[in-house]
Amino acid sequence: MKSQRTRSQERILNLLKMLDRAISAQDIYLELRNRNESMGLATVYRSLEALKLEGTVQVRTLGNGESLYSTMQEDRHHLTCLQCGNSIPIDRCPVHDLEEQLHQSYQFKIFYHTLEFFGLCTQCQMVQKEGDEVME
């Protein structure tokens, strides 16, 4: 049975649904403040943690350590450039079969998964190569 959500959790959940995009806890805090629905930053983090644990909110941690929260209940797959931070979605998931096997083998309730590769995008590779050529 799902526990009763707090008013703060409901407000954050409604905001995430309305925005329909991934957003940081800091930005959630600022959005709520701009809408005259302010709450403390610690409350924002506590509410997001509770929503995450019930499987209602999805979190994705970027290469810089920042976490983005969303209500989009879908698996996420990305190529993320360590230089410019650009994140390119990967359309086809190579691990759906593995997810089902893990669910069956361990009786583990999986809400979603993420798969992320880190490296340099084409543009940053070209800039890096040009920089190497200048040094020679």
Phi, psi and omega in degrees: 000134182284136179287159180291132178281148175281167177299321179297317178299317179296319180296317179294317179299316178298320179296314180298320178296319181293318181289326178054042176204164178283140185212148180283162177298321178300317181290327174298314178304313180292319178301314180296319179296319179295335180264013183056035176238033190300150173214163180294150180299322178298323178294321177301311181297316179298317181294318179297320179298315179296317179294325177295316183292336177270357177083014181272328181242139180254142179237139176231125180262125181280170180301332180275003178093351179287137178259136177246136184246144178205165175264357181296110182267076178214155178288145183241138179221129187216154165252120184242126180279126180286340182278302185259348179084359179300138182238119184255120179292143173258123186286319186260130183269123179274359186239012180300320179297319178298319179301315179295319178297317179295319178300313181293313185293320187251359183051044182258125181280109183264123178277316180193172173220162176233151176219122185221134176249138181245139180181214180240133177287169182304314182297316180290327175297319180294317178297317180296318180296318178298321178295320177296319181293324179294323181290333184289000000 
